[in-house]
């Protein structure tokens, strides 16, 4: 049965992750970068000041809300909980093992433009969001596909169809990228570092996750805002210690990355052309898996923020990709490439080290153990467990929102129960199959979302110009805050009073 699943998944994966998808992702990222005036660079100081900088001085950003919305910081932590996961450790290791050091360059390349893809998704998410019967914000690609794309002349049917397709793919992806791969990585590392059987890890994670997930978004946000900052800072500190220790390796690592990225040497002993293709494809695929820009996933939790300005939440999207890929993934890559486990001349990863076979699941742990001894591999195993657990929490919300769109709110509790039970299955599933299925579902989910962002790009550009004119250039003009007149009026009044 598993062999049949592998064959079917492989056939679909080759289609959805073919050249057209990668070109579409690049085109959307480049287009949004151009239409917004290269916002991620031209207004770098502004978005840094209004994201990470605002955490320390703006109570509106971190303060807990009394209604069913969540704070901007909680929305960031929940989104980062879903993105800063095994993709940053296991995913980066897998990209290097398959695509060589050059895959890291293509992760960077993708991230630069993905910042504006993620920005655009969040802007559209806030602009087209609405409240459900429980008073909770509901937003995401399914809503801007239906109410944005669907509002275009002659596009009502296609907008509705794409919205449903996105929701179906998101629903399924929540069990892949947000469940199977995460728990699979936890189980693999716990067995490798501590000898704990996979089924035991699966059972424990399932029980703990269940207690949080059934409590809804408020409980998920309350947990992630505590776990995410702690785990990210701790992992960064450990990686920086290795960076300082191996500082002399920096030039060699960067030379290897750039040479491999452009096929100036054969990756893995293969022909140059094949090596280049593997570097590009694996770098981009793992980059998307890591930061999720283009999938339309994180916008579902960003849309629950108490923010009024679409661009304000869009800037959190830029920071999200920056922190996830440019910082965390880069540190992981340097840790691996400076360890000696990868031949910087050929791009080949050692088959084994210390008598143990190397795989994407234990490569980073092995690199850490070379500096910190057995505590290093244990630290990475625990880091992966925290990263992956928080990712599972974040994705349970995405799946819940997709379920709500497809089957209405009453069905969401049934979904949560199934999601929690499926965690156990992820723990005992084959390593490669779990990642391959996640790759396929990512591609299927991204397609309708990218079409929506592409068609609605003029709206994003218009909202961005409106914000820049008001907030940066000081013009006194009416803000663009919502597609719906009643929400626009409510938010405009709040912004005028200084609530934003």
ABEGO torsion letter per residue (X at the ends): XAAAAAAAAAAAAAAAABAAAAAAAAAAAAAAAAAAGGAAAAAAAAAAAABAAAAAABAAAABBBABABBBAAAAAAAAAAAABBAAAAAAAAAAAAAAEAAAAAAAAAAAAAAAAAAAAAAAAAAAABBBBAAGBBBBEAAAAAAAAAAABBGAAAAAAAAAAAAAAAAAAAAABAAAAAAAAAAAAAAAAAAGBBAAAAAAAAAAAAAAAAAAEAAAAAAAAAAAAAAAAAAAAAAAAAAAAAAAAAAAAAAAAAAAAAAGABBBGGBBAAAAAAAAAAAAAAAAAAAAGBGAGAAAAAAAABABABAAAAAAAAAAAAAAAAAAAAAAAAAAAAAAGABBAAAGBBBABBGGBBBBAAAAAAAAAAAAAEAAAAAAAAAAAAAAAAAAAAAAAAAAAAAAAAAAEAAAAAAAAAAAAAAAAAAAABBAAAAAAAAAAAAAAAAAAAAAAAAAAAAAAAAAAAAAAAAAAAGBBBBBBABABAAAAAAAAAAAAAGAX
